[in-house]
Amino acid sequence: MDFSVFKQFQVTEGSRVQFRAEFFNLTNTPSFLGPNTNIDVAAGGRVTASANTPRQVQFALKYTF
């Protein structure tokens, strides 16, 4: 689930500043890959990786004139 928040501020008559906050994978829910199929090693049958990226947050400031 991704989420964004935007807010614009009027600086002068012809210019604006926009603040933006974006959240990717907001709930930080993991999606695991399949278990290790090689049973001849110590990690046999273990799930050792996830298929998605962890939560990321991004902030931006944009000036329009």
Steps between C-alpha positions, in 0.01 A plus 500: 500500500643837393394834652570865409432835667530835319469857625533817290588843636456824303823704530419788265236555235690297238697251710419204722684254720379140521600263781458132423540187715475158335498163676559176309399169664339701780393200708844338458337163427756238390447269205732203539656292224478121501711284733848378409457176304856376550470269803871406509598830667435651842247748353293224338127572518549852644348818362792742480381782270205725434351590161425866571691801628464636855318823579640807323422864579570785262466875563507769231478878480402655166510871415291613203543851357 
